[in-house]
Amino acid sequence: MSGHSKWASIKHKKAATDAKRGKLFTKFIRELSIAARMGGGDPDTNPRLRKAISDSKAVNMPADNIKRAIQKGTGQLEGVNYEELSYEGYGPGGVAIYVETMTDNKNRTVSELRHIFTKNGGNIGESGCVAWMFTRKGYFVVEKSKTSEDELLDIILEAGAEDLKEDGSNYEVFSAPDSYESVVNALQENNIETAASNLGYFPQNYVKVEGKQAHQLLRLMEELEDHDDVQSVWANFDIDEEEIARYSE
């Protein structure tokens, strides 16, 4: 993995920049509302809401914004009714892309996503066309400066995690979805700070992309991530860090 970068590691770096711009507020407000609508407004009995509150606080969202979003979800305040939808497609180089959205107008969303795919050398496919290439997992990024590999390994395995990998200056931890909460708790109890944590869809294998296609693909991924209706994007590509550096110049 050295010298290469997959979307999971790219996006956690991008999220730090987006957080500074307040760009994540819209996405987290929607997540707070739908989590409260589906599981109730008490974070003690609603793990999804508990995570949404934690994520919102991490990007310094004001407490009043969090409270209003939850109240809109539970119906205490009038709000927009969001629907969770996923879309699947292909990017340059045949890369598989899985997109999670929350929208109040699915016709608008699919039209705008199709435009983003098409103008960046990709296309939206039928439901199920790429989902089989991904596995839902918990994912954590821990900077190597925060702990030793042996200590981290002992903690996460005891909590039910499945794997630990190195990625440059970070460790990547993977867990089954039902172990996600216990890994979160174990890391917090041991005062190990995470640079990123989420439940997502991770590819079973990767497609190497280079040159013009790599730059086109990165542009596609960024435009998808920046769309207000998009909550998260997952893809099975692997790009050299030198290509990413050239793209960012």
C-alpha positions as CSV (number, residue, x, y, z in Angstrom):
1,M,0.0,0.0,0.0
2,S,3.0,2.3,0.4
3,G,3.2,5.0,-2.2
4,H,-0.5,4.5,-3.2
5,S,-3.7,6.0,-1.9
6,K,-7.2,4.6,-1.9
7,W,-10.3,6.7,-1.6
8,A,-10.8,5.8,2.1
9,S,-7.5,7.4,3.0
10,I,-7.9,10.3,0.6
11,K,-11.4,11.2,1.9
12,H,-10.5,11.4,5.6
13,K,-7.8,14.0,4.7
14,K,-10.4,15.9,2.6
15,A,-12.9,15.8,5.4
16,A,-10.6,17.8,7.6
17,T,-10.5,20.5,5.0
18,D,-14.3,20.4,4.5
19,A,-14.8,20.7,8.3
20,K,-12.8,23.9,8.4
21,R,-15.1,25.3,5.7
22,G,-18.2,24.2,7.5
23,K,-19.0,22.2,4.4
24,L,-20.0,19.1,6.5
25,F,-22.8,20.9,8.4
26,T,-25.5,20.2,5.8
27,K,-24.6,16.5,5.6
28,F,-24.5,16.0,9.4
29,I,-27.8,17.9,9.9
30,R,-29.5,15.5,7.5
31,E,-27.9,12.5,9.2
32,L,-29.0,13.8,12.6
33,S,-32.6,14.3,11.4
34,I,-33.0,10.9,9.8
35,A,-31.2,9.1,12.6
36,A,-33.6,10.7,15.1
37,R,-36.6,9.9,12.9
38,M,-35.7,6.2,12.6
39,G,-34.4,5.5,16.1
40,G,-35.8,8.2,18.3
41,G,-34.2,11.3,19.8
42,D,-32.4,9.7,22.7
43,P,-28.7,9.0,21.9
44,D,-28.4,6.6,24.8
45,T,-30.7,4.2,23.0
46,N,-29.9,5.2,19.4
47,P,-26.4,4.3,18.3
48,R,-26.7,5.9,14.9
49,L,-27.8,9.2,16.5
50,R,-25.0,9.0,19.1
51,K,-22.5,8.7,16.3
52,A,-24.1,11.6,14.3
53,I,-23.9,13.8,17.4
54,S,-20.3,12.9,18.0
55,D,-19.4,13.6,14.3
56,S,-21.3,16.9,14.4
57,K,-19.4,18.0,17.5
58,A,-16.1,17.0,16.0
59,V,-16.6,19.7,13.2
60,N,-17.7,22.3,15.9
61,M,-21.4,22.4,14.9
62,P,-23.2,24.6,17.4
63,A,-25.3,22.7,20.0
64,D,-28.5,24.5,19.0
65,N,-28.1,23.3,15.4
66,I,-27.7,19.7,16.6
67,K,-30.7,20.1,18.9
68,R,-32.9,21.5,16.1
69,A,-31.9,18.8,13.6
70,I,-32.9,16.1,16.1
71,Q,-36.2,17.8,16.9
72,K,-37.0,18.0,13.2
73,G,-36.3,14.3,13.0
74,T,-38.6,13.4,15.9
75,G,-41.3,15.7,14.7
76,Q,-41.0,18.2,17.5
77,L,-40.2,20.9,15.0
78,E,-41.4,21.1,11.4
79,G,-38.8,19.9,8.9
80,V,-38.0,18.4,5.6
81,N,-38.6,14.7,5.1
82,Y,-35.4,13.1,3.8
83,E,-35.2,9.7,2.1
84,E,-32.1,7.5,2.0
85,L,-31.2,6.3,-1.5
86,S,-28.1,4.7,-2.9
87,Y,-26.8,4.9,-6.5
88,E,-24.2,2.8,-8.3
89,G,-22.1,3.4,-11.3
90,Y,-18.7,3.4,-13.0
91,G,-15.9,6.0,-13.3
92,P,-13.0,6.3,-15.7
93,G,-11.0,3.1,-15.9
94,G,-14.0,1.0,-15.0
95,V,-13.8,1.9,-11.3
96,A,-16.9,0.9,-9.3
97,I,-18.6,3.7,-7.4
98,Y,-21.2,3.4,-4.7
99,V,-23.0,6.6,-3.6
100,E,-25.1,7.1,-0.5
101,T,-27.6,10.0,-0.5
102,M,-30.2,11.7,1.6
103,T,-32.7,13.7,-0.5
104,D,-36.1,15.4,-0.4
105,N,-36.4,15.1,-4.2
106,K,-35.0,11.9,-5.7
107,N,-35.7,13.0,-9.3
108,R,-33.5,16.1,-8.8
109,T,-30.8,14.0,-7.1
110,V,-30.5,11.3,-9.8
111,S,-30.6,13.9,-12.6
112,E,-27.8,15.9,-11.0
113,L,-25.7,12.8,-10.1
114,R,-26.1,11.5,-13.7
115,H,-24.8,14.8,-15.0
116,I,-21.7,14.7,-12.6
117,F,-20.9,11.1,-13.7
118,T,-21.3,11.8,-17.4
119,K,-19.3,15.0,-17.6
120,N,-16.4,13.3,-15.7
121,G,-16.2,10.2,-17.9
122,G,-18.4,7.9,-15.9
123,N,-22.0,6.6,-15.9
124,I,-24.7,5.6,-13.4
125,G,-25.6,2.0,-13.7
126,E,-28.6,-0.2,-12.6
127,S,-29.2,-1.0,-8.9
128,G,-26.9,-3.9,-7.9
129,C,-24.4,-3.4,-10.7
130,V,-21.4,-2.8,-8.3
131,A,-22.8,-3.3,-4.8
132,W,-21.6,-6.9,-4.8
133,M,-18.0,-5.6,-5.1
134,F,-18.2,-3.9,-1.6
135,T,-18.5,-5.1,2.0
136,R,-20.0,-3.0,4.7
137,K,-17.4,-2.5,7.5
138,G,-16.5,-0.2,10.3
139,Y,-13.4,1.9,9.5
140,F,-11.1,3.9,11.8
141,V,-8.0,6.0,11.1
142,V,-5.5,6.3,14.0
143,E,-2.3,8.4,13.5
144,K,0.8,6.4,14.4
145,S,1.9,9.2,16.7
146,K,-1.1,8.5,19.0
147,T,-0.2,4.9,19.9
148,S,2.0,1.9,19.2
149,E,0.9,-0.8,16.8
150,D,1.1,-3.5,19.5
151,E,-1.0,-1.5,22.0
152,L,-3.6,-0.6,19.3
153,L,-3.8,-4.2,18.1
154,D,-4.5,-5.5,21.6
155,I,-7.2,-3.0,22.2
156,I,-9.1,-3.4,18.9
157,L,-8.9,-7.2,18.8
158,E,-10.3,-7.3,22.3
159,A,-13.2,-5.0,21.1
160,G,-14.0,-7.3,18.1
161,A,-12.1,-5.6,15.3
162,E,-11.1,-7.7,12.3
163,D,-8.0,-6.2,10.8
164,L,-5.2,-3.5,11.3
165,K,-3.3,-2.1,8.3
166,E,-0.6,0.5,7.9
167,D,-1.1,3.5,5.6
168,G,1.8,5.8,5.6
169,S,1.7,7.8,8.9
170,N,-1.6,6.2,9.9
171,Y,-3.1,2.9,11.0
172,E,-6.4,1.7,9.4
173,V,-8.7,-0.4,11.6
174,F,-11.5,-2.5,10.2
175,S,-14.4,-4.1,12.0
176,A,-17.7,-5.9,11.3
177,P,-20.7,-3.4,11.4
178,D,-22.0,-4.9,14.7
179,S,-18.6,-4.4,16.3
180,Y,-18.3,-0.8,15.3
181,E,-19.7,0.6,18.6
182,S,-17.5,-1.6,20.8
183,V,-14.4,-0.5,18.9
184,V,-15.4,3.2,19.3
185,N,-15.9,2.7,23.0
186,A,-12.6,0.8,23.4
187,L,-10.6,3.5,21.7
188,Q,-12.3,6.2,23.7
189,E,-11.7,4.4,27.0
190,N,-8.0,4.1,26.2
191,N,-7.8,7.8,25.2
192,I,-6.8,6.9,21.6
193,E,-8.0,9.7,19.3
194,T,-9.2,8.8,15.8
195,A,-8.5,11.0,12.8
196,A,-11.6,9.4,11.1
197,S,-14.2,6.8,11.9
198,N,-17.3,5.7,10.0
199,L,-19.4,2.8,8.8
200,G,-19.0,2.4,5.0
201,Y,-18.7,0.2,2.0
202,F,-15.2,-1.1,1.3
203,P,-14.1,-2.8,-2.0
204,Q,-13.0,-6.4,-2.1
205,N,-10.3,-5.5,-4.7
206,Y,-8.9,-2.4,-6.3
207,V,-8.4,-1.1,-9.8
208,K,-5.2,0.8,-10.5
209,V,-5.8,4.1,-12.3
210,E,-3.1,6.4,-13.8
211,G,-2.6,9.6,-15.8
212,K,-5.5,11.4,-17.3
213,Q,-8.0,8.8,-16.1
214,A,-6.7,9.2,-12.5
215,H,-7.2,13.0,-12.6
216,Q,-10.7,12.6,-14.2
217,L,-11.6,10.1,-11.5
218,L,-10.5,12.3,-8.6
219,R,-12.5,15.2,-10.1
220,L,-15.6,12.9,-10.3
221,M,-15.2,11.8,-6.7
222,E,-14.8,15.3,-5.4
223,E,-17.8,16.6,-7.3
224,L,-19.9,13.7,-6.0
225,E,-18.7,14.3,-2.4
226,D,-19.4,18.0,-2.7
227,H,-23.0,17.5,-3.7
228,D,-25.4,18.5,-0.9
229,D,-27.5,15.4,-1.3
230,V,-24.6,13.0,-1.1
231,Q,-23.7,11.6,2.3
232,S,-20.8,9.4,1.3
233,V,-19.0,7.9,-1.8
234,W,-17.1,4.6,-2.0
235,A,-14.9,3.4,-4.8
236,N,-12.5,0.6,-5.6
237,F,-9.6,2.6,-7.1
238,D,-5.9,2.8,-6.2
239,I,-3.9,5.8,-7.4
240,D,-0.2,6.6,-6.9
241,E,0.4,9.5,-4.5
242,E,2.5,11.2,-7.1
243,E,-0.6,11.3,-9.4
244,I,-2.6,12.8,-6.5
245,A,0.1,15.4,-5.9
246,R,0.1,16.4,-9.6
247,Y,-3.7,16.6,-9.6
248,S,-3.7,18.9,-6.5
249,E,-1.1,21.4,-8.1
